[in-house]
Amino acid sequence: MSKENIMGFVKKYTMILVLLLVTAFFAWQTQGKILLPQNINNLIAQNAYVFVLATGMLLCILTGGNIDLSVGSVVCFVGAVGATLMENMKMNMWVSIIIMLLIGLIIGAWQGFWIAFVRIPPFITTLAGMLVFRGLSNVVLNGKTVSLSSELFVKLFGGGADCYVPDLFGMEGFNLTCMLAGVIACAVFALLQFKGYFSRKKKGYEAGSLNALVAKVVVLCAVILWFTYNLSKYKGIPAALVWVLIVVLIYGYITSMTTTGRYFYAVGGNEKATKLSGINTDKVYFIAYANMGLLSALAGMLTIARMTSAQPTYGQNYEMDAIGSCFIGGASAYGGVGTVPGVIVGAVLMGVINLGMSIMGVDANYQRVVKGLVLLAAVIFDVVSKKRGS
């Protein structure tokens, strides 16, 4: 592999390499505790809402560096309504889930209307939403905690101690189903990568270095197998991870393989040119924020299931975790740049930093300092790279 290919590989996968280095650092500092199967499981359970919210936040950021400050309050409000419906009003669980999703979608559409069609700045619109829905959460719950008694709801959204995909082979001490899922995921990933490479070669497109592709596939498959092996040694695939994978796969496909997904990048790249080309940019903004409301509702369900209750304080700073994951994962502060896999890498990096510092016993205030500095460094890197490129 030539020096140019190596530099290109390092530049393209900078955040993955940073994630590996940070993980290695905390493994050293915690004497390997952060790599224990139970802690890896905790990393997923504690950050499931971040993965979901960051995926939705990416679409908002792609439209021009716009953000949604209301997601934490919407998470709290939707969770408050859902818990109240199921516990205080004894409503059917499935009906409650549908209502929660509809509420999230309506909130997103409401904010999207003002942003897309009235052109109220997203910062102002969602800041107002943050205050409104935080206040409504307190009104719905009356300042009290509502505990969830529905075991099915808690298990479905990954909140209980036994919320895992069952092992089809019934092995003791090792979940073979989880391990096989990792092997299949690696096989599918490798097949798609090489199929895409040779397809581009055949059509005469720029395909890059085959050696770089092989290195990428080997490294990522090794990570996937190591990850699933550790989960297999604990209890297997957490239910929360299933929801995260569904969201990531759907939105990864939308952003990379559909016309609608390309519209988000086009609007963020040059909105005026996109509008002149016949694309309804107002509709793109509306879809981004309506979608953000829907995913906030899902994150709300994951949150109350994990906590087995709803409280007026839930969702605080969730928007900052989602925004930080996007920028750390390579999304541009100017819009038009970013991928779903990159966002997930950013979210995992934030989760590793949180978990590592918690195991080390670092004060929560210093943890915020470190997260803030990491976010600032990611944005500085983006801005400096763009200036050098221009």
N, C-alpha and C positions, 0 to 999 in steps of 0.2 A: 504494500500500500504506500503510495507516494506521500510526501510531506503535505502536499495540497489537500489530498483526500483525508489525511489525518486531521488537519486543521478544520476542514469542512465538517467532518464527523463531530469533532469536539464542539464547534460552534452550534451545530444543529441540535445536539443533545446535551447542551450545557446544564440544563436544570436536572436532567436525569443523573448526570455525573455528580452534580452538587448534592442531590438527594442521597446517592450512595456514600459520598464522603461524610455528610452530616450523620447518616445512620451509623457509619463506621466509628465516627467520633463519639457518639453517645453509647455505642456498644462498648467502647474502651472505657469511658467514664463510669458506666454503670456495671462494669464487670460482666457484660453480656446479658443483663437482666432485660433490657429493652427488646431483645430478640427472642425471649421466651414465648412459647405459643400463646399463653394467656394474655400477655401484653400485646401481641400482634392482634389478637381478637379484640382487645380493648380499644386498640387504635381504630378499628373499623366501627365498633359500636359507638364510640365517643364522637366520631367525625362523620357519621352517615349523613347527618343533616348538612354538613359543609359540602360534601360531594354533590348532593342534590341542588342546593342553593347556588353553588358556584357554577354548575352547568347552566342553570337558567341565567345567572348574572352575566355569563359570557356573551349571550345574545344581546343583552343591553349594551355591554361594553363595545361589542363589534360595531354598533351603529354610530360610533363616534366618541368612544370613551365615556359614554353615559352610564350611570349607576342607579341602583334602586336602594334607597336608604330605609325603606319601609318593611323589608322582608322579615326582620326579626319580630316586629310588632304584628305582622300578618300571621307569622307562625304561632305566636302567642294567642292571637284572637281566634284563629281557626281551631286551635287546640282547645281553647276555652269553650267555644260553641259546641264542639264535638263531645267533650266530656260532659257538658251540661245536658246535651240531648240524650246521651246514653245512660247517664247516672241519675240525674234529677227528673228527667221526663220519660225515662225508661223506653226510649225509642230503639227500634231495631238497629243492630250494629251496621248492617249493610246500607240501610237508608241513611244512617248518620254519616257514613263514609262518603256516600254520593253527595250529601248536602255540604260536607266540608270541602270537597273538591269543587263543587259549584260556587261556594262562597269565595274560595281562593281565586277562581277564574273570573268571577264578577268583580272582585277587588282589582285584579290585574287589568281587566277591561276598562274599569272606571278610571284608573290612573292612566292607562294607555290612551284613552279618549282625550284627556286634557293635554297629554304630551304630544300625541300624533296629530290631532286635528285642530286643537286650539293653540298649540305650540307654546304651552307653559313649560319652562325649563324643567327637565327631569329632576334636577336637584331639589327644586322648590316643591314640585308636586309630590315627590316621594318623602321629602322631609315632613310635609303636612300629613301624609299618610302614616308616617312613623308615629306622630303625636296622636292622631285620631284613633288608630287601631290599638295603640297601647292604652289609651283611655277607655276605649270600648271593652277591652279585655278585663279591666278592673270592674267595669259596670256589669258585664256578664257573670263574672265570678264573685262579684260583691266583695272583692278583696280577700276571698278565702281560697283554700285548696280543695279541689274536687278529685278524689281518688277514683281510679278506674277498677272496676270489679270484673270486667269482661276479659277472661283469660284468652279467648279466641282473638280478640283485637290485639292484645299485648303480644301474643305469639306471632300473629300475622305480620306485625310491623317491627318485630325483633326486639321486644322489650324485656322479656323474661329470661330466666336462667337456662331454660331449655328451648330457646327459640333458634333451632338449627335445622337445616335440611337433614332428614334422617338418612342413615347409612343403609342403602338397599341390600348390602351384603351382611349386615349384622355383626361385623367384627368387633371384638372387644379391644379398647385402647387405641384403635386406629380407624379413622373414617375413610374406607377405601373409595367410597363414592366421591368424596371431595378430591382425593388424589387423582382419580380418573378424569374428573372434570378439569383439573389442571393440565393433564396430558392432552386431552381433547382440545382445550383452549390453545395450547402451544401448537398443535398440529394445524388447526384452522388458521391461526395467525401466520405461521410460516407459509402455508399454502397460498394465502391471500397476498402476502408480501412478494413471493417469487412469481406468482401469476401476474401481478401488476407490473413487476419489473420486466418480465419477458414480453408482456403485451406492449409496453411502451417502446421496448427495443424493436419489436416487429413493425410498429407503426412509424419508426424513425424519430421518436421523441427523445428528449434528453432523459436518460434513465439513471445517471449517476454510476458510481462504482459498485460492482458486484461484491467485492470484498467488504466494502462498508456495509452493504445490505446484510451479508452473512454475519458480520460482527454484531450488527443491530439485532438480528433475529436470535442469535446465540445468547446474547446478554439478556434480552427481555424474556426469552423462554426460560433461562436459568432463574431469573427473578420470580417468574410465575410459578415454576415448579417448587422453588424454595418456599414461597409464600403458601401454596396449597399444602405442601408437606407439613409445615408447621401448624396450619389449621387442622389438618387431618390428625395430628397428634393430640390436639385439644378436644374439640367436639365436632369439628367439621365446618360446613359453610353456614355462617350466621344468616338469619332471615333478613336482617338489615342490608347485608351485602347483596342479596338477590335484588332488592329494590334499587340499590345503587347501580348494579350492573344493567338492569333494565333501562334506567334513565340514561346511563352513559352510552349504551349501544344505540338507543333510539336517537339521541341528540348527536352522537358521533356520526351516525348515518345521515341525518338531516343536514348537518353543517358541511359535510364533505362530499355527499353524493347526490344532493337534490338542488334543483334550481332555486327553490325558496331559501335554502341555506346560503347559496352564493349571493343572494340579494343582501344579506346582512353584511357580508364583507364589502360588497359594492357600495352600500350606503356609507359605511365607515371610511372607505377609501376616498370617495369623492361623491358627496351627496348630489351636488348640482349636475354633474355629468350623468349620474345614475338616473336622475329625474328626467333629464333630456333624452335619455335612451328609451324612455317609455315605461320605466318601472315606477309603481306607486309607492314612493318612499314613506308616505304617511301610514300606509298599511303595514309596512315593515316595522315601523316603530310600534304600532299598535300590537302586532303579533308578539314582539319581543316582551312587552310589559304584561300582556295578557298571559303569556306563557310563564312569566316570572311569578305571577299570582298563583297559577296552578301548581307549580313546583313548590311554592311556599306552603301551600296546603298539604302537600305530601310530606314536606319536612316537618310540618306541625304534627302530623300523625305519627311520624317516626319519633318525634321528641316526647310526646305525651305517653307513647307506648314504652319508651325506654325509662321514663321517670315514673310510669304507672300512675300518673296524676297530671292535673293541669293547675298551673299557678300563674298569677298576674305578672310574675317576674321572668317567666320563660322567654327565651328568644333574645335576651339582651346581648348586644354586640355580635349577633349572628351575621348581620349585614357586613360587618368589618371582616369577619372570617371569610365570607364568600368573596368579597372584593379583593382581599389580600391574596387569596388562592389564585384568582384569575391573573392578577398582575405578576405574582411570583411565577406562575406557570407559563408566562410568555405572552399574555394578552397585552396589546399596546394601549398606553394611556390615551392615544389619539384615535383609536378605533381601527377596524379593518384587519387586524392581525390577532390570531389566537386560535387554539384548537381545544377540543374537549379532552383529548389525552393529556395535553399540556396543563390544563386546569386541574385535572386529577393528580398529576405529579405535584403541582403547587399545593393542593390540599393535603396530600400525603406528607409533603415536606413540613407544612405547618403542624400537622398532627404529630410527626416524629419529634419536632422541636418541643411541642407542648408536653408530650409523654416523657421524653428524655429529661427535661428539666424537672418535671414532677417527680420522677423516680429519684433524681439527684437531690430533691428537697429544696430546689430553688424557690425563693419567695415569689408569690403570684405577681407582685408589682414588677419585679425584675423580668418575669416572663413576658409581661406586656411590653417592656422596654425592648427586649430582644426581638419580639414579633414586629414591633414598629420599625426597628432598624433594618430587619430583613426585607420588609415591604418597601421601605425607602430605597434600599440598595437595588431591588428589582426594577423599580421605576427609573432610577438614575441610569441603570444599565440600558434600559429601553431607550431613554431620551438620548444618551450619549451615542448609542449605536446608530440611531436615526440621523444624528448630526454628522457623524463620520460618513454615513452612506450617502448623504446629500452633498 
